[in-house]
C-alpha cells in the first residue's frame, strides 16, 4: 500500500493537526469589562443582567472572576480574597449593600437569572462561595452578616449551585470555629432562613449538609455543650432549634442506654449490676423518671425470644421475662405515678401487639405478685384510667383479679 496522498478534484488537500490554541489568560480584562457593565448601568441589577446576557465575554473561562465581581466588586488575587491592586472596582457589590434582606434579595434573583441563562456557571458559584466561607475571618462583621443573609435567601429561593454541604462543611475550619466567627455566621443564617421556612425545612437542609446531628460543631470547643447551645440559641430567639436539639440529644442518649441494657439482659447479668449501670446512665443523661419506666419496658419486651405464631409459647416467654426482671422494674417504679405509667405502657403494647393482646391481666397480676405494682395503683387504673387504647376489653379481662383484690381488702 502506498502512503502517498490521493489526488482530489479541488486540488491538493493539506491535512493539518488540530491544536488547542488557547487564548492568553486575561482575567483582568474580563473583570474590568464586568465592572464597566455595573458602572454603565449605575448598579441597576435588572439592567446589569440584560447587559450580561447580551455580552459575548468568555464566562465559561472566567466564571469564578465573574462571581467575585458580583460579590465584592472586583476580582481577587489567586488563592485569597484580597482585591487585585490593578483594575477597577464598582461600588454596587453584595458586600457594599445594606445588611437587610430587602437589599440582598435582588442579588439572589440576579444570580438566579444569570444561572438560568448560563447553567455552566453553577460550579463557579460553588467555588467562590466555598472560598469566601473559608475566608470569613478576612471580612468585616457586617460583611459576614450580608453573606449569611444571602446564603439563607439563596436556599429559600432554591438557588442552583449551592448544595448544603458546600455551605456547612467549609465553615468547619478550626480557626474560624475557635474565634466564634462560624457560630455568629450560622446564627444569622438560621434566623434569616426561618423567616421564610419551617424548622423541618431547616432540619432537612442540615441533614443534606450532614450537620443535623452535629450542631455543636459550630461552637468553639470550650462551649461545646448542650447547655451552651441552649443558652445561645434561646438568647437569639431560636427556641424551636433548642427544642429540636434537646429532642435529638434525648434520642441519642436513649439509644445508648437501650443498647447497654439490651446487652446486659442478653448476657443475663445480675439485676443489681444492671440496676446500678442504668441508674448512672439515667443520671448522666438527666432522663425523666417516666421516660425511664417506658424505656425499661420496651427493652425487656424487645429482648423476648418470640416464637412466630405459637401464641402459648409467646405468652410464656413474655411472662418469664417479666418475672425474671421484675426486680429491675421495681427499682425504678418508686411511686404510684410511675407504677400507673407502667400499666399504661403495658396496656398500649398489649393493644398494639397481637402477640400480647390476651396477656394484659396476666402481666398485671405478675407485676403485682413481684411487688412492682401496688394494689392501689391497679384499682386506680381500673376505676379511673385515662388511656383509652383497648380499655373496655382490658377492664373486663382484669375484672376477676380486681374483684379478688377488693375482697381481700374487705377481709383485711
C-alpha positions as MATLAB code, in Angstrom:
seq = 'XXXXXXXXXXXXXXXXXXXXXXXXXXXXXXXXXXXXXXXXXXXXXXXXXXXXXXXXXXXXXXXXXXXXXXXXXXXXXXXXXXXXXXXXXXXXXXXXXXXXXXXXXXXXXXXXXXXXXXXXXXXXXXXXXXXXXXXXXXXXXXXXXXXXXXXXXXXXXXXXXXXXXXXXXXXXXXXXXXXXXXXXXXXXXXXXXXXXXXXXXXXXXXXXXXXXXXXXXXXXXXXXXXXXXXXXXXXXXXXXXXXXXXXXXXXXXXXXXXXXXXXXXXXXXXXXXXXXXXXXXXXXXXXXXXXXXXXXXXXXXXXXXXXXXXXXXXXXXXXXXXXXXXXXXXXXXXXXXXXXXXXXXXXXXXXXXXXXXXXXXXXXXXXXXXXXXXXXXXXXXXXXXXXXXXXXXXXXXXXXXXXXXXXXXXXX';
ca = [
       0.000    0.000    0.000;
       1.210    3.438   -0.873;
       1.368    6.191    1.731;
       1.008    8.900   -0.971;
      -1.903   11.334   -0.776;
      -4.657   10.587   -3.326;
      -5.406   13.401   -5.751;
      -8.623   15.350   -5.232;
     -10.781   17.337   -7.644;
     -10.299   20.509   -5.664;
      -6.569   20.411   -5.818;
      -4.155   19.254   -3.189;
      -5.722   18.885    0.324;
      -3.242   19.630    3.027;
      -4.092   17.992    6.330;
      -3.193   19.905    9.457;
      -3.342   18.641   13.004;
      -5.893   20.414   15.155;
      -4.256   22.107   18.076;
      -5.705   23.561   21.247;
      -4.788   27.127   20.568;
      -5.577   28.773   23.897;
      -6.188   32.476   24.047;
      -3.949   34.161   26.578;
      -5.494   34.128   30.059;
      -6.650   37.631   30.876;
      -8.963   37.674   33.902;
      -8.075   41.321   34.480;
      -9.679   42.424   31.215;
     -12.715   40.266   31.886;
     -13.069   41.736   35.389;
     -12.760   45.281   34.048;
     -15.458   44.544   31.464;
     -17.916   43.288   34.106;
     -17.108   46.242   36.352;
     -17.799   48.568   33.429;
     -21.198   46.938   32.891;
     -22.064   47.751   36.505;
     -20.819   51.316   36.160;
     -22.624   51.899   32.869;
     -25.908   50.795   34.445;
     -25.329   52.533   37.786;
     -25.673   49.219   39.605;
     -29.248   48.583   38.436;
     -29.231   44.781   38.606;
     -32.022   44.322   36.067;
     -30.082   46.377   33.516;
     -26.835   44.668   34.512;
     -28.493   41.276   33.931;
     -29.590   42.307   30.426;
     -26.120   43.570   29.570;
     -24.508   40.401   30.921;
     -26.959   38.263   28.952;
     -26.167   40.041   25.656;
     -22.433   40.090   26.330;
     -20.062   37.844   24.374;
     -17.475   37.763   27.175;
     -15.851   34.420   27.963;
     -17.897   33.421   31.003;
     -17.004   29.755   30.694;
     -13.356   30.581   31.342;
     -13.804   33.376   33.861;
     -16.837   32.227   35.811;
     -15.071   32.482   39.164;
     -13.939   36.003   38.350;
     -17.497   36.958   37.400;
     -18.892   35.963   40.813;
     -16.033   37.649   42.642;
     -17.007   40.911   40.897;
     -20.677   40.297   41.785;
     -19.935   39.673   45.474;
     -17.123   42.127   46.248;
     -16.933   44.413   43.200;
     -13.526   43.303   41.925;
     -11.552   40.156   41.149;
      -9.307   38.784   43.876;
      -5.704   37.733   43.967;
      -5.246   33.986   43.321;
      -5.855   31.900   46.446;
      -7.011   34.873   48.530;
      -9.920   37.266   48.858;
      -7.635   40.302   48.607;
      -8.613   42.576   45.694;
      -6.177   42.799   42.837;
      -4.211   46.029   43.083;
      -4.728   46.769   39.416;
      -8.120   47.096   37.803;
     -11.313   48.943   38.553;
     -13.800   48.193   41.308;
     -17.503   49.008   41.272;
     -19.456   50.134   44.383;
     -22.602   48.065   43.734;
     -21.474   44.683   45.038;
     -23.207   42.484   47.600;
     -20.864   43.482   50.422;
     -21.499   47.152   49.628;
     -25.283   46.954   50.065;
     -27.247   47.243   53.310;
     -27.310   44.213   55.617;
     -31.040   43.744   55.081;
     -32.954   41.086   53.194;
     -34.745   43.719   51.067;
     -31.376   44.901   49.777;
     -29.954   41.403   49.266;
     -32.897   39.638   47.571;
     -32.177   41.400   44.223;
     -28.682   39.863   44.196;
     -30.146   36.387   44.676;
     -32.595   36.959   41.826;
     -29.847   38.401   39.626;
     -27.645   35.333   40.120;
     -30.631   33.051   39.627;
     -31.400   34.720   36.306;
     -27.760   34.503   35.230;
     -27.569   30.790   36.048;
     -30.692   30.060   34.024;
     -29.040   31.686   31.042;
     -25.622   30.168   31.697;
     -26.051   26.990   33.811;
     -22.374   26.118   33.367;
     -21.639   28.903   35.887;
     -23.113   26.833   38.731;
     -19.730   25.300   39.516;
     -18.120   28.730   39.609;
     -20.684   29.965   42.130;
     -19.926   26.945   44.288;
     -16.173   27.591   44.030;
     -16.446   31.236   45.013;
     -18.841   30.615   47.888;
     -16.572   27.916   49.294;
     -13.581   30.245   49.084;
     -15.426   33.113   50.797;
     -16.823   30.908   53.570;
     -13.386   29.500   54.317;
     -12.075   33.064   54.497;
     -14.758   34.649   56.685;
     -12.163   35.974   59.123;
     -10.926   38.411   56.452;
     -14.358   40.017   56.057;
     -15.737   42.696   58.335;
     -18.509   41.644   60.724;
     -21.240   43.417   58.730;
     -19.906   41.840   55.527;
     -20.156   38.386   57.089;
     -23.726   39.221   58.082;
     -24.563   40.047   54.456;
     -23.040   36.786   53.260;
     -25.089   34.882   55.861;
     -28.323   36.590   54.779;
     -27.506   35.977   51.124;
     -26.808   32.289   51.774;
     -30.081   31.844   53.681;
     -32.063   33.606   50.946;
     -30.288   31.544   48.296;
     -31.540   28.353   49.959;
     -35.004   29.838   50.400;
     -35.076   30.656   46.682;
     -33.600   27.224   45.902;
     -30.715   28.832   44.053;
     -28.795   26.334   41.928;
     -25.131   25.848   42.653;
     -25.327   25.845   46.419;
     -25.593   22.287   47.749;
     -25.899   22.408   51.570;
     -22.562   20.638   52.042;
     -20.963   23.466   50.046;
     -22.017   25.862   52.778;
     -21.805   23.901   56.015;
     -18.650   21.853   55.533;
     -16.284   24.742   54.570;
     -17.339   26.558   57.743;
     -15.820   23.892   59.973;
     -12.265   25.238   59.829;
     -10.768   25.032   63.297;
      -9.566   28.621   63.431;
     -12.936   30.024   62.287;
     -14.839   27.906   64.798;
     -12.444   28.753   67.633;
     -12.880   32.508   67.093;
     -16.684   32.259   67.225;
     -16.954   33.521   63.648;
     -18.747   30.384   62.474;
     -21.279   30.494   65.310;
     -22.075   34.133   64.548;
     -22.461   33.377   60.823;
     -24.615   30.267   61.268;
     -26.837   32.017   63.831;
     -27.561   34.816   61.357;
     -28.152   32.188   58.690;
     -30.645   30.257   60.878;
     -32.557   33.396   61.848;
     -32.895   34.544   58.263;
     -33.787   31.134   56.831;
     -36.515   30.527   59.416;
     -38.290   33.737   58.406;
     -39.443   32.012   55.211;
     -39.190   28.336   56.095;
     -40.235   25.869   58.777;
     -37.962   24.168   61.262;
     -38.496   20.915   59.343;
     -37.148   22.642   56.218;
     -34.076   23.764   58.150;
     -33.517   20.289   59.583;
     -33.815   18.857   56.063;
     -31.175   21.322   54.915;
     -28.871   20.398   57.788;
     -29.412   16.734   57.046;
     -28.343   17.174   53.420;
     -25.281   19.005   54.685;
     -24.572   16.155   57.161;
     -24.956   18.508   60.124;
     -28.350   17.665   61.669;
     -26.679   15.723   64.496;
     -23.652   17.986   64.792;
     -24.851   21.466   65.736;
     -22.261   21.612   68.495;
     -19.501   21.551   65.860;
     -20.396   25.170   65.067;
     -19.438   26.114   68.635;
     -15.894   26.771   69.923;
     -14.530   23.717   71.739;
     -14.776   25.478   75.125;
     -18.544   25.969   74.627;
     -19.369   22.646   73.018;
     -22.072   21.582   75.487;
     -25.839   21.186   75.274;
     -26.216   23.853   77.969;
     -24.165   26.376   75.960;
     -26.145   25.586   72.817;
     -29.466   26.057   74.593;
     -28.337   29.302   76.200;
     -27.013   30.758   72.948;
     -29.921   29.917   70.645;
     -32.524   30.807   73.286;
     -30.911   34.224   73.640;
     -31.079   34.610   69.839;
     -34.781   33.721   69.778;
     -34.250   30.304   68.176;
     -36.124   28.292   70.806;
     -37.518   25.856   68.227;
     -33.959   24.884   67.337;
     -33.156   24.381   71.026;
     -36.177   22.095   71.404;
     -35.138   20.131   68.337;
     -31.602   19.679   69.645;
     -32.851   18.638   73.082;
     -35.066   16.029   71.462;
     -32.218   14.840   69.265;
     -29.827   14.551   72.192;
     -32.511   12.706   74.170;
     -32.903   10.194   71.332;
     -29.143    9.676   71.078;
     -28.750    9.100   74.827;
     -31.850    6.898   74.909;
     -30.388    4.753   72.154;
     -27.131    4.409   74.088;
     -28.899    3.350   77.291;
     -31.139    0.890   75.445;
     -28.104   -0.628   73.757;
     -26.284   -1.087   77.073;
     -29.371   -2.513   78.760;
     -30.113   -4.918   75.885;
     -26.550   -6.269   76.020;
     -26.692   -6.830   79.769;
     -30.088   -8.552   79.552;
     -28.899  -10.854   76.779;
     -25.819  -11.677   78.833;
     -28.091  -12.381   81.850;
     -26.180  -10.006   84.099;
     -27.115   -9.687   87.760;
     -30.130   -7.442   88.357;
     -28.202   -5.403   90.931;
     -25.430   -4.723   88.404;
     -27.882   -3.777   85.649;
     -29.771   -1.500   88.034;
     -26.582    0.323   89.031;
     -25.464    0.852   85.425;
     -28.874    2.102   84.290;
     -29.178    4.467   87.273;
     -25.813    6.029   86.455;
     -26.609    6.465   82.773;
     -30.032    7.892   83.582;
     -28.424   10.351   85.999;
     -25.819   11.446   83.437;
     -28.476   11.884   80.722;
     -30.889   13.656   83.118;
     -33.724   11.422   81.971;
     -37.232   11.998   83.393;
     -38.368    9.073   85.562;
     -41.413    8.413   83.385;
     -39.223    8.023   80.283;
     -37.032    5.553   82.159;
     -40.014    3.350   83.023;
     -41.208    3.397   79.407;
     -37.733    2.606   78.123;
     -37.229   -0.307   80.538;
     -40.462   -1.984   79.472;
     -39.634   -1.528   75.770;
     -36.192   -3.100   76.153;
     -37.492   -6.020   78.205;
     -40.124   -6.864   75.599;
     -37.716   -6.387   72.679;
     -35.361   -8.896   74.313;
     -38.013  -11.623   74.469;
     -37.318  -14.609   72.214;
     -40.603  -14.671   70.300;
     -41.599  -17.892   68.532;
     -43.548  -16.898   65.457;
     -47.271  -17.674   65.586;
     -47.253  -20.000   68.616;
     -49.377  -17.905   70.962;
     -48.835  -20.056   74.041;
     -45.051  -20.029   73.681;
     -45.079  -16.260   73.172;
     -47.204  -15.792   76.300;
     -44.900  -17.999   78.344;
     -41.798  -16.177   77.058;
     -43.237  -12.753   77.884;
     -44.264  -13.786   81.399;
     -40.853  -15.379   82.055;
     -39.222  -12.099   81.053;
     -41.490  -10.099   83.351;
     -40.816  -12.416   86.295;
     -37.071  -12.571   85.642;
     -36.605   -8.785   85.507;
     -39.303   -7.594   87.891;
     -36.574   -6.567   90.325;
     -35.227   -4.111   87.749;
     -38.668   -2.591   87.169;
     -39.212   -2.379   90.909;
     -36.017   -0.337   91.326;
     -37.413    2.392   89.085;
     -41.166    2.271   89.792;
     -40.741    4.207   93.015;
     -44.106    5.989   93.168;
     -47.774    5.414   92.400;
     -47.459    7.763   89.410;
     -44.643    5.698   87.884;
     -46.485    2.442   88.575;
     -49.535    3.837   86.776;
     -47.311    4.834   83.857;
     -46.051    1.252   83.675;
     -49.623   -0.068   83.485;
     -50.360    2.412   80.676;
     -47.247    1.226   78.848;
     -48.286   -2.435   79.222;
     -51.819   -1.548   78.117;
     -50.630    0.219   74.978;
     -48.326   -2.600   73.926;
     -50.923   -5.293   74.576;
     -53.387   -3.273   72.474;
     -50.973   -2.735   69.579;
     -49.192   -6.130   69.567;
     -51.345   -9.128   68.629;
     -48.906  -11.462   70.431;
     -49.772   -9.822   73.759;
     -53.444   -8.936   73.228;
     -54.779  -11.549   75.683;
     -51.898  -11.303   78.108;
     -52.709   -7.992   79.815;
     -54.350   -9.371   83.014;
     -51.610  -11.969   83.457;
     -48.842   -9.374   83.163;
     -50.563   -7.080   85.659;
     -51.044   -9.981   88.060;
     -47.400  -10.995   87.683;
     -46.190   -7.430   88.337;
     -48.394   -7.333   91.436;
     -47.028  -10.649   92.704;
     -43.474   -9.353   92.204;
     -44.250   -6.157   94.192;
     -43.759   -3.895   91.169;
     -47.390   -2.715   91.155;
     -49.273   -1.823   94.299;
     -52.914   -2.736   94.836;
     -53.967    0.935   94.994;
     -52.365    1.628   91.615;
     -54.172   -1.271   89.947;
     -57.522   -0.205   91.424;
     -56.923    3.396   90.331;
     -56.240    2.276   86.775;
     -59.322    0.012   86.845;
     -61.666    2.761   88.065;
     -60.261    5.946   86.525;
     -57.574    5.031   83.981;
     -57.258    7.652   81.214;
     -55.592    5.570   78.470;
     -58.430    4.505   76.163;
     -56.485    2.029   73.995;
     -58.401   -1.235   74.387;
     -59.528   -0.070   77.810;
     -63.001   -1.571   77.660;
     -61.796   -5.101   76.880;
     -58.834   -4.884   79.278;
     -61.032   -3.705   82.151;
     -63.344   -6.649   81.532;
     -60.398   -9.070   81.387;
     -58.994   -7.721   84.649;
     -62.342   -7.822   86.499;
     -61.783  -11.194   88.240;
     -58.400  -10.101   89.585;
     -59.754   -6.728   90.735;
     -62.684   -8.462   92.449;
     -60.201  -10.703   94.256;
     -58.210   -7.613   95.352;
     -61.338   -5.883   96.629;
     -62.470   -8.969   98.554;
     -59.025   -9.340  100.099;
     -59.118   -5.643  101.078;
     -62.531   -6.123  102.747;
     -61.310   -9.159  104.675;
     -58.351   -7.177  105.995;
];
